[in-house]
């Protein structure tokens, strides 16, 4: 059974940092891409960052220079290091694998 387990969300003050992680179950035959999307209240889900098995990354413009995506292929895990967080980063963050599978989401709240 396909399963994505996310962790690392929480409440942080503006300017703070959080690190999200997502581990895919061992039943994945081959993982090509892993990434993170987010959805804020009343808004559409949007790509934050993704990374291929070869390490090619892409980011949405608003997080470039603040967020870093990385992955551990041996552990089927993707990370999102988020620094200099802003209130506008508040959203539910979803792990996305092979452009098809979704995690349940983890809430990130940036507030003073």
C-alpha positions in Angstrom: 0.0 0.0 0.0 1.3 3.4 -1.0 1.9 5.7 2.0 3.5 9.0 2.5 4.3 10.1 6.1 4.9 13.8 6.6 6.3 15.6 9.7 7.8 18.8 10.8 5.0 21.3 10.6 4.1 23.6 13.5 3.9 27.2 14.7 6.8 29.5 14.2 7.4 33.2 14.5 8.2 35.3 11.4 11.9 34.9 10.5 12.0 31.5 12.0 12.8 28.1 10.5 11.1 24.7 10.1 12.1 21.5 8.4 9.6 19.3 6.8 10.2 15.7 5.9 8.2 13.1 4.0 9.0 9.4 3.7 7.5 7.2 1.1 6.6 3.6 1.9 8.8 0.8 0.7 6.1 -0.3 -1.8 7.2 2.3 -4.3 8.9 0.6 -7.1 10.7 3.6 -8.4 10.5 7.2 -7.3 11.2 9.7 -10.0 10.1 13.0 -8.5 9.3 14.2 -5.0 8.1 17.6 -4.0 6.1 19.9 -1.8 2.9 21.8 -2.5 1.0 24.1 -0.2 -2.5 25.3 0.2 -3.5 28.4 2.2 -7.1 28.9 3.3 -9.2 30.1 0.3 -6.5 29.6 -2.2 -5.5 26.9 -4.7 -2.8 24.4 -4.1 0.5 25.5 -5.4 3.9 24.1 -6.1 6.5 25.1 -3.5 9.5 23.0 -4.7 10.3 19.6 -6.2 13.3 17.5 -7.0 14.1 14.7 -9.4 16.0 11.5 -8.6 19.0 13.1 -10.2 18.8 16.1 -8.0 17.3 18.7 -10.4 15.3 21.2 -8.4 12.8 23.9 -9.0 11.2 26.4 -6.7 8.4 28.9 -6.9 9.8 32.4 -7.0 8.5 33.5 -3.6 10.5 30.9 -1.8 13.8 31.0 -3.7 16.7 31.8 -1.5 14.7 30.9 1.6 13.6 27.3 1.1 15.8 24.3 0.2 14.6 21.0 -1.0 16.7 17.8 -0.7 16.2 14.1 -0.7 17.7 10.9 0.5 17.0 8.3 -2.3 18.1 5.4 -0.1 15.4 6.2 2.4 12.7 7.5 0.0 12.6 10.7 1.9 12.3 14.3 0.8 13.1 17.3 3.0 12.1 21.0 2.8 14.2 23.3 4.9 12.3 26.6 5.3 14.2 29.6 6.6 13.1 33.3 7.0 9.5 32.2 7.2 6.9 34.8 6.5 3.2 35.0 7.5 2.4 34.4 3.8 4.0 31.0 4.0 1.2 29.8 6.3 -0.5 26.9 4.7 -1.0 23.1 4.8 2.1 21.6 3.1 1.6 18.4 1.1 4.2 15.9 0.0 3.8 14.8 -3.7 5.5 11.8 -5.3 5.8 10.9 -8.9 3.3 13.6 -9.8 0.5 11.4 -8.6 0.6 10.4 -4.9 -0.3 12.9 -2.1 0.4 12.9 1.6 -2.2 14.0 4.1 -0.5 17.4 4.7 1.2 19.1 7.6 0.2 22.5 8.9 2.7 25.4 8.9 1.7 28.5 10.7 3.9 31.6 10.7 2.6 34.1 13.3 3.8 36.3 16.1 
